[in-house]
Amino acid sequence: MDTTDNTHKEENKMKSFKQLLTESHADVDKLTDLQMVRLALQEEIKAINLYEQMSQRANDPRVVKLLESLTHEEKVHSVECEELIEMIDPGYEDAEEEGEEESEDMFGDEDEEEDDEEMEEEEDAEEEEEDDEYEDDEDGMEIGFRRSY
């Protein structure tokens, strides 16, 4: 591949990047507050995807670090948008309940899994405490209680 092909590819990349930066949106004067927040959420998600793709292709570790930081910030912004949508969308609560039920049917109960993990951790801790109550002789046999003062 000669340098002319590389130059042409770089020019095409720059054109698509410029196009991405100059995309026009719906006339915001005609949008409701809820529609504006939804549009903002869409843009945050696009930015997350863009920054993730760029960070995977970047060669300079400093660029990767910056892009990963930007990705994180966009995720924070998307959560902020989602929280506001939840507050101002009158139909959100019903849809949220229905979505949680459907997700639970499809994927299982996340809270139940967390509870199971917590119970296992507590049981492990109790077993360790029980193990500490006995002294072992040289052969590993339990010989009685050890007193702790």
Buried (B, 14 or more C-beta within 10 A) or exposed (E): EEEEEEEEEEEEEEEEEEEEEEEEEEEEEEBEEBEBBBBBBEBBBEBBEBBBEBBEEBEEEEEBEBBBEBBEBBBEBBEBBBEBBEEEBEEBEEEEEEEEEEEEEEEEEEEEEEEEEEEEEEEEEEEEEEEEEEEEEEEEEEEEEEEEE
